[in-house]
Amino acid sequence: MADEPSRAAQRAEFEQRAIDARHHGHFQQAATLFREAADRAIELQDRLNLQLREACCLLAMERHDEAVELAFTVADLARAEHHLPELVDALGMIADHYVRHERLAEATHALAEAAHVLDDLPTDAGIYLVLQNLAVTYTNCGFIQPALELYDRALRVAPTDLDRQFTYANLAASYHLAALADTDPERRRQLLADAMYAANAAIDPEGGGETMAVTSALAHRALMQADAGNFAAALADATTAYSTAIESGMREEQIVAMAAEAIALWRTRGGEQVLPVITRTLALAEAHGLVSYIGSLRAVQVEALWTLGRQDEARAALEQQLHEGTRRLAIERAARWEHVLLAVEHLRTEMMSLSDPLTGLPNRRHLSTFLPAALSEPDPVCVGVIDLDGFKRINEDFGYLQGDAVLQQVATLLERACRRGDAVVRLGGDEFVMVLRAASPGDARQVFERIRTTIATTTWQGVDPEVRLTASVGVASGSGSFDASRVLAEAAGALQEAKRAGRDRIAFR
């Protein structure tokens, strides 16, 4: 097996090749290269990130089952290892899958978890793709306003011109969809203006050569131009977009471009020969669930059938054009978004019940589920109960507010010392518990010795530097979920031994 520097270099090479392939619309090649890069990733989080990018390429090729299978795998690992950006990204793909299969309750649950986790992430360049991909999911679910808000956040942190180009293209599609669904003429006009601005920004040559972005923006600009009566420009954009969409397997862009072309052809040429183009486009849109963009084409179909003397068919098409179904759908989507928000609030409340309000650490209730789960795994688990020596003096000499500040500082130190997959919990007062998974007593001694030394040498904010705070630690180990109470009791007993032996030390049982 290659050494780590060699693996890292290979991973970087495959990733860059994958990015280049994706930019040119070669999604199969990009998916394969992202998978090769993931196989060479050293860190788990890096591997999960690359797998998600592979899944995005699979989605672009409409290989939904393979993509969502990968997303479920990533979500499970990301949730277990607390890799929050990757968890949000995977949950978005899972929600999209549930919506396609009309499993709306499960989609709501996945979106609520994603939105809840996203609240804990800083808005910076590191989560650009998370914001971008979740906005796509919101759009696919019909939640346009939340999608627009996420795209705006993504634009503000996009790390490269290509990323901004990609976001502008998706923003154009979402603004276009919002305009088509809005019945207020002034709002619709403004949304179309915003959509056109975003499309032009995506097509701008200075933005770079992101094939997906340019193709999507061209397709939507073509349809907007066709609806506005700019038929020559619509045909030019539609022809270019359709050709690239076919080559790259971009189904939505293909249908939007076909709709623009059909409208422009009927308005400029008319005739029986345009009707099959209209009919085929509508059939494709219905087959792929993309009818939201083709309301204007439905109106053109009615007009064409009536003009060509096919009145019965025109009446049937007119019935399909009625807006009552669209209005009901908009109401339903608004209600579904309210359900997502309610579920997010429920998760927040649930998390608050599992957290210590002062330090933000998990509390005893969380420990009651985390510790048995950790002990049920085959690897050994060490549990340390940590008590601050002399903390009472800080409360007495400097006040309880300063004592609370010290506890918050200690909580931060313990979180930093905690390894991935472990947990640190505040039991109450100045007592904490740390659960070390897959840890031998020797491993545990190293971790807790580092914690003891750090606490003993820390200068506490707002406290006289002469005041020394130390920690006593009691450690016990075990396995089997039925051992949770026993292991915790033995660790507490070891803590008392450390106290009796003089404090500022570690005792094992």
C-alpha positions in Angstrom: 0.0 0.0 0.0 1.3 3.5 -0.8 2.5 5.7 2.0 0.4 8.6 3.2 2.2 11.4 1.2 1.9 9.3 -2.0 -1.8 8.5 -1.3 -2.5 12.2 -0.6 -0.9 13.2 -3.9 -2.9 10.6 -5.8 -6.1 11.6 -4.1 -5.5 15.3 -5.0 -4.7 14.3 -8.6 -7.9 12.2 -9.0 -10.0 15.0 -7.4 -8.7 17.6 -9.8 -9.3 15.4 -12.8 -12.8 14.7 -11.5 -13.5 18.5 -11.1 -12.3 19.1 -14.7 -14.5 16.3 -16.1 -17.5 17.6 -14.2 -17.0 21.2 -15.5 -17.1 19.8 -19.0 -20.2 17.8 -18.4 -18.5 14.4 -18.4 -20.4 13.1 -15.4 -19.6 9.4 -15.7 -15.9 10.1 -15.9 -16.2 12.5 -13.0 -18.1 10.0 -10.8 -15.4 7.4 -11.4 -12.6 9.8 -10.6 -14.3 11.1 -7.4 -14.6 7.4 -6.3 -10.9 6.8 -7.0 -10.1 9.9 -5.0 -12.3 8.7 -2.1 -10.6 5.4 -2.1 -7.3 7.2 -1.5 -8.5 9.6 1.1 -6.7 9.3 4.5 -9.2 11.1 6.7 -12.8 9.8 6.9 -14.3 13.3 6.5 -12.4 13.8 3.3 -13.6 10.4 2.0 -17.2 11.2 2.8 -17.0 14.6 1.1 -15.6 12.9 -2.1 -18.3 10.2 -2.0 -21.0 12.9 -1.9 -19.5 14.6 -4.9 -19.6 11.3 -6.7 -23.3 11.0 -5.7 -23.9 14.5 -7.2 -22.5 13.3 -10.5 -24.7 10.2 -10.4 -27.7 12.4 -9.8 -26.8 14.5 -12.9 -27.0 11.2 -14.9 -30.3 10.4 -13.2 -28.8 7.3 -11.5 -30.9 8.1 -8.5 -30.8 4.7 -6.7 -27.0 4.5 -6.8 -26.7 8.1 -5.5 -29.1 7.7 -2.7 -27.6 4.4 -1.6 -24.3 6.3 -1.3 -26.0 9.2 0.5 -27.5 6.8 3.2 -24.0 5.3 3.8 -22.4 8.8 4.1 -25.2 10.0 6.4 -24.8 7.1 8.9 -21.0 7.6 9.1 -21.2 11.4 9.2 -23.9 11.3 12.0 -21.8 8.8 14.1 -18.6 10.8 13.7 -20.2 14.2 13.9 -19.1 15.4 10.5 -21.9 17.9 10.2 -21.3 19.4 6.7 -21.3 15.9 5.1 -24.4 15.0 7.2 -26.4 17.9 5.9 -25.4 17.2 2.3 -26.3 13.5 2.5 -29.7 14.3 4.2 -30.6 16.7 1.4 -30.1 13.9 -1.2 -32.1 11.5 1.0 -34.9 14.0 1.3 -34.9 14.5 -2.5 -35.2 10.7 -2.9 -38.2 10.5 -0.5 -40.0 13.4 -2.3 -39.5 11.6 -5.7 -41.2 8.5 -4.2 -43.9 10.6 -2.5 -42.7 9.5 1.0 -43.4 13.1 2.3 -43.3 12.3 6.0 -39.8 10.8 5.7 -38.7 13.7 3.5 -39.9 16.2 6.1 -37.9 14.3 8.8 -34.7 14.3 6.7 -35.0 18.0 5.8 -35.7 19.0 9.4 -32.6 17.2 10.6 -30.6 18.9 7.8 -31.9 22.3 8.6 -31.3 21.8 12.3 -27.7 20.7 11.8 -27.1 23.5 9.3 -28.0 26.0 12.0 -24.9 24.9 13.9 -22.5 25.4 11.0 -20.7 28.8 10.4 -21.5 30.4 7.0 -18.1 30.3 5.4 -16.4 28.9 2.3 -16.1 25.5 4.0 -19.9 24.9 3.7 -20.4 26.4 0.2 -21.3 23.0 -1.4 -23.6 22.2 1.6 -25.6 25.4 1.1 -25.6 24.9 -2.7 -26.8 21.3 -2.6 -29.4 21.8 0.1 -30.8 24.8 -1.9 -31.2 22.4 -4.9 -33.1 20.0 -2.7 -35.4 22.8 -1.4 -36.1 23.7 -5.0 -36.9 20.1 -6.0 -39.2 19.9 -3.0 -41.0 23.1 -4.1 -39.7 25.2 -1.2 -38.6 28.1 -3.4 -38.2 30.9 -0.9 -36.0 28.9 1.5 -34.0 27.8 -1.5 -33.4 31.4 -2.7 -32.2 32.3 0.8 -29.7 29.4 0.8 -28.4 30.4 -2.7 -27.9 33.9 -1.5 -25.8 32.6 1.4 -23.9 30.3 -1.0 -23.1 33.2 -3.3 -21.6 35.2 -0.4 -19.1 32.4 0.5 -18.5 30.8 -2.9 -14.7 30.2 -3.0 -14.1 30.5 -6.8 -15.6 32.1 -9.9 -16.7 28.7 -11.1 -18.6 28.1 -7.9 -20.3 31.5 -8.2 -21.2 30.7 -11.8 -22.7 27.4 -10.7 -24.8 29.1 -8.0 -26.0 31.9 -10.3 -27.3 29.2 -12.7 -29.2 27.4 -10.0 -30.5 30.8 -8.7 -31.7 31.7 -12.2 -33.7 28.4 -12.3 -35.2 29.0 -8.9 -36.2 32.6 -9.6 -37.7 31.5 -12.9 -39.8 28.8 -11.1 -40.9 31.3 -8.4 -42.0 33.8 -11.1 -44.0 31.1 -12.9 -45.8 30.2 -9.7 -46.5 33.8 -8.6 -49.9 35.3 -9.6 -49.0 38.9 -8.6 -47.9 40.8 -11.8 -45.5 43.1 -10.0 -43.8 40.3 -8.0 -43.7 38.1 -11.1 -42.0 40.9 -13.1 -39.3 41.4 -10.4 -38.7 37.7 -10.1 -38.2 37.4 -13.8 -35.8 40.3 -13.8 -33.8 38.6 -11.0 -33.9 35.3 -12.9 -32.6 37.0 -16.1 -29.8 38.8 -14.1 -28.7 35.5 -12.5 -28.8 33.7 -15.9 -26.7 36.4 -17.5 -24.2 36.2 -14.6 -23.9 32.4 -15.1 -23.4 32.7 -18.9 -20.8 35.6 -18.6 -17.6 34.2 -20.2 -15.6 35.7 -17.4 -17.3 33.3 -15.0 -15.4 30.3 -16.4 -16.3 27.2 -18.2 -18.8 25.3 -16.0 -20.8 23.4 -18.6 -23.7 22.5 -16.3 -24.0 26.2 -15.2 -23.9 27.6 -18.7 -26.3 25.0 -20.1 -28.9 25.5 -17.3 -28.7 29.3 -17.6 -29.0 29.2 -21.4 -32.1 26.9 -21.2 -33.9 29.1 -18.7 -32.9 32.3 -20.4 -34.3 30.8 -23.6 -37.7 30.1 -22.1 -37.9 33.5 -20.5 -37.0 35.2 -23.8 -39.6 33.1 -25.6 -42.3 34.1 -23.1 -41.2 37.7 -23.5 -41.4 37.6 -27.3 -37.7 37.7 -28.0 -38.0 34.7 -30.3 -34.7 34.9 -32.3 -32.7 35.1 -29.1 -34.7 32.3 -27.5 -34.0 30.0 -30.5 -30.3 30.7 -30.4 -30.1 30.0 -26.6 -32.4 27.0 -26.9 -30.4 25.4 -29.7 -27.1 25.7 -27.8 -28.6 24.5 -24.5 -30.4 21.5 -26.0 -27.3 20.3 -27.8 -25.1 20.4 -24.7 -27.9 19.0 -22.5 -28.3 16.0 -24.7 -24.6 15.4 -24.8 -24.3 15.7 -21.0 -27.5 13.9 -20.1 -29.1 16.9 -18.4 -32.7 16.1 -18.6 -34.3 19.2 -17.0 -32.2 21.6 -19.2 -33.2 19.5 -22.3 -36.9 19.9 -21.6 -36.7 23.6 -20.7 -34.8 24.3 -23.9 -37.3 22.2 -26.0 -40.1 24.3 -24.5 -38.4 27.5 -25.4 -37.8 26.3 -28.9 -41.4 25.1 -29.4 -42.8 28.4 -28.3 -40.5 30.4 -30.5 -41.2 28.2 -33.5 -44.9 28.5 -33.2 -44.8 32.2 -32.7 -42.5 32.8 -35.7 -43.5 30.1 -38.1 -46.7 28.4 -37.0 -48.0 25.4 -38.9 -48.8 21.8 -38.3 -45.1 20.8 -38.2 -44.6 22.6 -34.8 -47.4 20.6 -33.0 -45.3 17.4 -32.6 -42.5 19.4 -31.0 -45.0 20.8 -28.5 -46.6 17.5 -27.8 -43.2 15.6 -27.4 -41.9 18.3 -25.0 -45.1 18.2 -22.8 -44.9 14.4 -22.7 -41.3 14.5 -21.6 -42.0 17.1 -19.0 -44.8 15.1 -17.5 -42.8 11.9 -17.6 -40.0 13.4 -15.6 -42.0 15.6 -13.2 -41.0 18.9 -14.7 -44.3 20.4 -15.5 -43.7 23.5 -13.3 -41.7 25.2 -16.0 -44.0 24.6 -19.0 -47.2 26.4 -18.2 -46.6 28.8 -21.0 -46.1 25.9 -23.4 -49.4 24.4 -22.4 -51.1 27.7 -23.4 -49.3 27.6 -26.7 -50.5 24.0 -27.2 -54.1 25.1 -26.7 -53.6 28.0 -29.1 -52.0 25.8 -31.8 -54.7 23.1 -31.6 -57.4 25.7 -31.8 -55.8 27.5 -34.7 -55.3 24.2 -36.6 -59.0 23.4 -36.2 -58.6 20.6 -33.6 -61.1 22.0 -31.2 -61.7 18.8 -29.1 -58.1 18.4 -28.4 -57.8 22.1 -27.6 -60.5 21.8 -25.0 -58.8 18.8 -23.4 -55.5 20.7 -23.3 -57.3 23.7 -21.8 -58.6 21.7 -19.0 -55.1 20.6 -18.1 -54.0 24.3 -18.2 -56.4 25.4 -15.4 -54.5 26.8 -12.5 -56.6 25.3 -9.6 -54.2 22.3 -9.4 -51.2 24.6 -9.3 -52.8 26.7 -6.6 -53.6 23.6 -4.5 -50.0 22.4 -5.0 -48.6 25.8 -3.8 -50.8 25.6 -0.7 -49.7 22.0 0.0 -46.0 22.9 -0.4 -46.5 25.8 2.0 -48.0 23.5 4.5 -45.2 21.0 4.1 -42.6 23.7 4.7 -44.5 24.5 7.9 -44.2 20.9 8.9 -40.4 21.0 8.3 -40.1 24.1 10.5 -42.1 22.5 13.2 -39.9 19.4 13.1 -36.8 21.6 13.3 -38.2 23.3 16.4 -39.0 19.9 17.9 -35.3 18.8 17.3 -34.1 22.0 18.9 -36.3 21.4 22.0 -35.1 17.8 22.1 -31.5 18.9 21.9 -32.0 21.4 24.7 -33.4 18.7 26.9 -30.1 16.7 26.3 -27.8 19.6 26.9 -26.4 21.5 29.9 -27.7 25.1 29.5 -24.5 26.6 31.1 -21.8 24.9 29.1 -23.6 23.5 26.1 -22.2 20.1 26.8 -24.5 17.0 26.8 -26.1 16.3 30.1 -26.8 13.3 32.3 -29.9 12.4 30.2 -27.7 12.2 27.1 -25.2 10.0 29.0 -27.9 7.6 29.9 -28.3 6.7 26.2 -24.7 7.3 24.9 -22.9 5.2 27.5 -24.9 2.0 27.1 -24.6 2.3 23.3 -20.8 2.8 23.6 -20.5 -0.2 25.9 -22.5 -2.4 23.5 -19.7 -2.1 20.9 -17.0 -4.8 20.9 -14.1 -2.4 21.6 -13.3 -1.6 25.2 -14.6 1.7 26.7 -13.1 3.8 29.5 -15.2 6.2 31.6 -13.6 9.0 33.5 -15.3 11.1 36.2 -13.6 14.5 36.5 -14.0 16.7 39.5 -12.4 20.2 39.9 -10.3 20.5 43.1 -10.7 23.9 44.9 -13.6 25.1 42.7 -15.6 26.1 45.7 -13.0 28.8 46.5 -13.5 30.4 43.1 -17.2 30.8 43.8 -16.6 32.2 47.3 -13.8 34.6 46.4 -14.8 35.7 42.9 -18.6 35.1 42.8 -20.8 32.6 41.1 -20.9 34.4 37.7 -17.1 34.1 37.6 -17.4 30.5 38.7 -19.8 29.9 35.8 -17.3 31.4 33.4 -14.6 29.0 34.7 -16.9 26.0 34.2 -17.5 27.2 30.6 -13.7 27.5 30.0 -13.2 24.0 31.5 -15.9 22.6 29.2 -14.1 24.0 26.2 -10.8 22.4 27.3 -12.5 19.1 27.8 -14.2 19.2 24.3 -10.8 20.0 22.7 -9.2 17.0 24.5 -12.1 14.7 23.4 -11.3 12.4 20.6 -13.7 11.9 17.6 -16.5 9.6 18.6 -16.0 10.1 22.3 -18.2 12.2 24.6 -17.8 14.7 27.4 -20.8 15.3 29.7 -21.5 17.7 32.5 -23.1 15.8 35.4 -23.6 19.0 37.5 -21.7 21.4 39.6 -18.0 21.0 38.9 -18.2 17.3 37.9 -17.8 16.0 34.3 -17.8 12.6 32.7 -15.7 11.6 29.6 -16.5 8.4 27.7 -13.6 7.1 25.6 -14.6 4.6 23.0 -12.2 2.0 21.7 -9.7 2.9 24.5 -7.5 0.7 26.7 -6.6 1.8 30.2 -3.2 2.9 28.8 -4.9 5.1 26.2 -7.2 6.5 28.9 -4.3 7.4 31.1 -2.7 9.4 28.4 -5.9 11.3 27.6 -6.7 12.1 31.3 -3.1 12.9 32.2 -3.2 15.5 29.4 -6.4 16.9 30.7 -5.1 17.0 34.3 -2.0 18.8 33.3 -3.9 21.3 31.1 -6.3 22.2 34.0 -3.4 22.5 36.5 -1.5 24.9 34.2 -4.3 27.1 32.9 -4.8 30.7 33.9 -8.5 31.3 34.3 -10.1 34.4 32.9 -11.1 36.9 35.6 -9.4 34.8 38.4 -6.2 35.8 40.2 -3.3 34.0 38.5 -2.2 32.8 41.9 -5.3 30.7 42.3 -4.6 27.2 41.1 -7.3 24.9 40.0 -6.6 21.2 39.6 -8.6 18.1 38.7 -9.0 14.7 40.2 -10.1 11.8 37.8 -11.5 8.4 38.5 -11.5 5.9 35.7 -13.2 2.6 35.1 -13.5 0.4 32.0 -16.1 -2.1 30.8 -18.1 -3.6 28.0 -21.7 -4.7 27.5 -24.5 -2.2 27.7 -25.8 -3.8 30.9 -22.5 -2.5 32.5 -23.3 1.2 32.2 -24.4 1.9 35.8 -21.7 -0.3 37.2 -18.9 1.3 35.2 -20.1 4.8 36.1 -20.3 3.8 39.8 -16.8 2.4 39.7 -15.4 5.5 38.1 -17.1 7.6 40.8 -15.5 5.3 43.4 -12.1 5.7 41.8 -12.6 9.5 41.9 -13.1 9.4 45.6 -9.8 7.4 45.9 -8.0 10.1 44.0 -9.5 12.7 46.3 -8.5 10.8 49.4 -5.0 10.3 48.0 -4.3 14.0 47.8 -6.2 15.2 44.7 -4.8 16.4 41.4 -4.3 12.8 40.3 -5.8 9.9 38.4 -7.1 6.7 40.0 -8.2 3.5 38.2 -10.5 0.7 39.1 
